[in-house]
Amino acid sequence: MIDPACTADLCDETEGAWRIAEFPARSFGAVASGDGPVRLVHLHDDNRILFDVLAEPGNGSILIINVESASRPAVVGENLAQRALENGWRGLLVDGAVRDTRALATIPLLIIAREARPFRLRTATRGKEVDELLFGGLWVRKGDRVVIDEDGIVFPK
């Protein structure tokens, strides 16, 4: 495990070894920093696939959830966060919105998202787990490591 105490120190000590995500993140979980290998999910308005993925053993992974939706619905709430915690996930990194923020703040899990929204939508367009996606201006692949703290989100080159 990389010491995620300070992404700024990591970037200073090993200049040029990190890719920095351009992501306006807010922390919503009770854990503010962490690191781990990533798994990737691409969603539209429907988050049902998250129930399947987060039921699997997380083994300390961080799930990056990319949301493609004009309405920007919340795709993670208290129930999904609890499921992630119970199954050994280290965190959820949501390129989209979350809800149930009071409850999320009590769950000992790294939960980072762009914003909070009170509603969710369901459509016929089911999301899917993917091997690669664009996140914060960077191409990220399944299995890449990520380090996250209050200063930012970085991936080793």
C-alpha positions, 0 to 999 in steps of 0.5 A: 500500500502506498502511503496516501498521506499526501499526494503533494509529497508523492508528486514532489518526491518523484516528480514526473512519475504521476499523472494528475487527474483534473477532477473537481472532487468532493469527499463524502465518505468518512475516509478522506484518503486511500489508494488501491487498484481500480475497476471501472464502470461506465453508466448512463442514467441506470445504476443497477450494474453497481449492485452486481459489481459491488456485491463482488469481493472488492479486495481493497479496490477503488471503483471508478464510476463514469456517468454519462447523463444529461440529467446528472442523477445520483448514482451512489447512495447509502445502500450502495456504499454499505454494500461496497464496505461490506464486500471489501472495497476501499472506495468509490470515485464517482464522476457524477453525483451521490446522494444520502450525504448525511449517511455517506459521511458516517460510512468508513469508506473513501467516497469521492464525487463531483456533487450531490443530487437528491434524485436518481433515474432509471432507464433502459440503458444499462451500464457496463464494466469496462477495461478503460475509460477517460477520467479527469482528462486521463485514460485509466485502465482496469488495474491501474493504481490510484492515490487519493487525498484532499489535495487530489487524485493521482495515478502512477505513470 
